[in-house]
Amino acid sequence: MLLYEPIHQQLALYCRAISKIKEDAEDLMNETILISFQNFQSLKDRKAFKYYCFKIPSNLNKRLMSKNRVQYKPAELWPDVEANDISAEILVDYGIIYKEIMQLPIKTSEALILHFISDLSYEDIREIQGGSLSSVKMRIQRGKDKLLQQFSKERDLKVVLTAILL
């Protein structure tokens, strides 16, 4: 538990972001915890536990993804945001932005979610996704550029997106 507690919140946000539906996120989180503790003894380096835990939901989600994407409720995507705290318009904007993030290539959307929603460092993302540090930075920058380009015609969404990603 000592290794798990520091990453719980980040992992929960990540599962929530990639699952789209609250109940699926909870199932993904529970499955992640179960698998990580079942296979804990096979972990060679305890320092790798954090990265191992983030790879589990990523791999499970990739396996479960289907072409028929499930509809989601924007308010469910950000657990720290209560509907009373922000306007319905902003929640809809978040939903639109999230939908566009999920249309990006998998590694790009995963990198954006890990960095901006789970608040992981570039180095942490590199450990989870593999590759080099510069490729992680490049994925995040290209993802941000693509999203800003998609929303360039819609000024209000661009303001919200800029506030979220920068």
N, C-alpha and C positions, 0 to 999 in steps of 0.2 A: 504493500500500500504506500510505502514511502516514495517509491518511484512513480506511482500513478497519480497521487494527489496533486503535485505541481502542474500536471498537464491536463487534468480533468476538464477545466473550463475551456481551454483551447480545443481540445478534442471534441467536446460537446458541440461547440460552435461549428467546427468543421463537419461533423456528422449531420448537423441540422442544415447546413448550407448545401451539402451535396445530395441530401435526401428529398428535399422539397416539401415533404409532409411530416408533421410533427411525430406521428406514430411510427412512421418508417425510420425517422432519425433515432427515436428511442430504441427501436429494434436493432438498428445498426450499431448504436452505442453499446447495447447489451451484448451483442454478438462480438464486438471488438474486445470488450472487457473479458468475456469468456475465453476467446481464442488467445488473447495475450497472456492470460494467467495459465491456461492449459499448456501453452508452449514456452512458458517462462524459463524452464530448466534448460531448454535447448539454446537459449540466448547465450552467445559466447561472451559478449561484453555488455554489462549492465548499463553503460553509458548510451548504448544504442536502443534502449527500451523506448524512449520517446519516439524515435523515428520508426521503430517497429510498430508501435501503436498507431501511428498515422498511416502507415502503409496498409494496415488491415482494412479500415473502412474504404480506403481508395480502391483496393483490389476487389473487395466485396461489391462495392457500388458498380464498378466496371462490369462485373459479371452479371449483375442484376439489371443493368440498364437495358431498356427496350426502345424500339423506335417510336412507340406510342408513348410520348412523354405525358406524365400525369399533370393535370392542372393543379395549381397550388394557390394558396392564399398568401399575399404578400406579408400580412401581419405575422404569419407563422415563421417567416424566414429569419427574423431578427428577434430572438428571445428576450433581449434586454430592452426592447422598445415596446412599451405599452401603447395601445391604440389611443389612450388619453393624452399621451405625451406629445404626439405629433399629429399633424393633420392627415386626413384620409388621402389628400392629394399626394403628400410625400410618401405615404405607404404604397400608393399605386405606382409612383415613380420608382421606388425601391423594387417593386415587383417587376416593372418593365426592365430596369437595369439588370436585375438578377436573371431574367429570362434571356437577355442578350448575352450575359456572361456565360450562360449554359450553352449558347450556340457556338461559342468559340471552340477551337480544338481542345481536347480533353486536358492535355498537359498545361495549356495556357489558362483555362478556366480553373483548374486545380491550383495552379500557382497563385492566381488572383485571390481565390478563396482562402488559401493558406496564409497569404500575406495580409490581406485587408480585413478578413473576417476573423480568422484564428490568430492573427497578430504574431505570426512566426517570422523569424529573421530569414534573410536570403540563405544563410548557411544551413539553417534548419530545413528549409525547402529543398536545398540541394541534397541533403542527406536523405530526404523522403523520396524525391523524384529521381535522384541520380543525375549524372552529368556534371557539368562544371558550374561554378558560381556565375560566370558570365552568361551561360545559357539560361539560367534562372532569371537573372536581371533582364535579359533580352525578352524572355517570354512575358514577364510582367509588363515591361515597357510596351511591347507590341500589343498586348491585350488592352492596356490603357489607351493606346493610340487608336486601336480599332473601335473601342467603345466610344471614345470622343468623336471619332469620325462618323460613326453611325448616328450619333445624337446631335451633330453639328447644326442641323436644321431646326431642332427643337430646343430653343434657348433655355427654358426652365429645367428640362431634363439634364442639359449640359451643366447647369449650375449645381444641381444635386449630385451628378456624377463626379464633377470636379471636387466637390466637398468630400465625397466618400473616398475617392482614390488618391487625392493629393495631400 
